[in-house]
């Protein structure tokens, strides 16, 4: 992280038949990082971790759904504009320079 400039890293690692969650985060880019290591075998940590991970998944899914809805709305709007233009195009008269002289 010091070399790559990443903001954070979070992963589970197994060590001596125990699972640990390791979170590393940047404090000062390319200079200082901090970290937290949690024993996932601890029931209190597990409960909190499950709740936090569920919230994170929900938040990520909500963002994805919002992006899909936004792009779908934009595409629909673009299609409506195009169909409106096609609907009204034949009714708009075209003026040529010869018509302008009359």
C-alpha positions as semicolon CSV with decimal commas, in nm:
position;residue;x (nm);y (nm);z (nm)
1;X;0,000;0,000;0,000
2;X;0,285;0,235;0,064
3;X;0,421;0,158;-0,282
4;X;0,091;0,122;-0,471
5;X;-0,094;0,415;-0,313
6;X;-0,409;0,207;-0,250
7;X;-0,640;0,350;0,017
8;X;-0,732;0,025;0,190
9;X;-0,701;-0,350;0,190
10;X;-0,930;-0,596;0,367
11;X;-0,902;-0,974;0,361
12;X;-0,929;-1,287;0,571
13;X;-0,621;-1,498;0,639
14;X;-0,580;-1,832;0,810
15;X;-0,294;-1,872;1,055
16;X;-0,241;-2,172;1,286
17;X;-0,596;-2,301;1,225
18;X;-0,754;-1,967;1,311
19;X;-0,912;-1,714;1,077
20;X;-0,813;-1,350;1,108
21;X;-0,955;-1,050;0,930
22;X;-0,683;-0,804;0,835
23;X;-0,769;-0,445;0,748
24;X;-0,491;-0,213;0,636
25;X;-0,553;0,150;0,550
26;X;-0,353;0,449;0,435
27;X;-0,295;0,725;0,686
28;X;-0,050;0,930;0,479
29;X;-0,023;0,829;0,113
30;X;0,304;0,650;0,028
31;X;0,435;0,704;0,384
32;X;0,217;0,572;0,669
33;X;-0,033;0,286;0,694
34;X;-0,233;0,150;0,987
35;X;-0,393;-0,185;1,040
36;X;-0,638;-0,385;1,246
37;X;-0,625;-0,762;1,293
38;X;-0,939;-0,931;1,427
39;X;-0,974;-1,286;1,549
40;X;-1,278;-1,415;1,361
41;X;-1,317;-1,705;1,609
42;X;-1,427;-1,458;1,877
43;X;-1,812;-1,473;1,882
44;X;-1,850;-1,099;1,947
45;X;-1,625;-1,011;1,655
46;X;-1,810;-1,257;1,432
47;X;-2,150;-1,104;1,510
48;X;-2,025;-0,749;1,447
49;X;-1,842;-0,858;1,134
50;X;-2,147;-1,034;0,990
51;X;-2,358;-0,724;1,050
52;X;-2,095;-0,495;0,896
53;X;-2,037;-0,716;0,593
54;X;-2,412;-0,748;0,536
55;X;-2,442;-0,368;0,544
56;X;-2,152;-0,336;0,301
57;X;-2,307;-0,585;0,056
58;X;-2,644;-0,408;0,081
59;X;-2,477;-0,070;0,023
60;X;-2,284;-0,200;-0,281
61;X;-2,596;-0,362;-0,428
62;X;-2,799;-0,047;-0,371
63;X;-2,538;0,160;-0,553
64;X;-2,543;-0,087;-0,843
65;X;-2,924;-0,078;-0,861
66;X;-2,921;0,303;-0,853
67;X;-2,669;0,314;-1,138
68;X;-2,875;0,068;-1,344
69;X;-3,190;0,270;-1,281
70;X;-3,016;0,593;-1,379
71;X;-2,876;0,452;-1,705
72;X;-3,210;0,290;-1,789
73;X;-3,385;0,624;-1,731
74;X;-3,132;0,806;-1,952
75;X;-3,166;0,550;-2,230
76;X;-3,546;0,572;-2,213
77;X;-3,529;0,950;-2,222
78;X;-3,299;0,940;-2,526
79;X;-3,533;0,699;-2,706
80;X;-3,833;0,921;-2,631
81;X;-3,651;1,227;-2,763
82;X;-3,560;1,043;-3,083
83;X;-3,914;0,912;-3,134
84;X;-4,057;1,262;-3,068
85;X;-3,822;1,410;-3,325
86;X;-3,918;1,141;-3,576
87;X;-4,287;1,202;-3,504
88;X;-4,267;1,575;-3,559
89;X;-4,004;1,584;-3,834
90;X;-4,246;1,528;-4,127
91;X;-4,469;1,817;-4,012
92;X;-4,187;2,071;-4,009
93;X;-4,166;2,236;-4,352
94;X;-3,827;2,271;-4,513
95;X;-3,738;2,607;-4,655
96;X;-3,505;2,623;-4,951
97;X;-3,336;2,937;-5,080
98;X;-3,578;2,940;-5,379
99;X;-3,879;2,947;-5,141
100;X;-3,722;3,232;-4,947
101;X;-3,734;3,467;-5,250
102;X;-4,112;3,453;-5,291
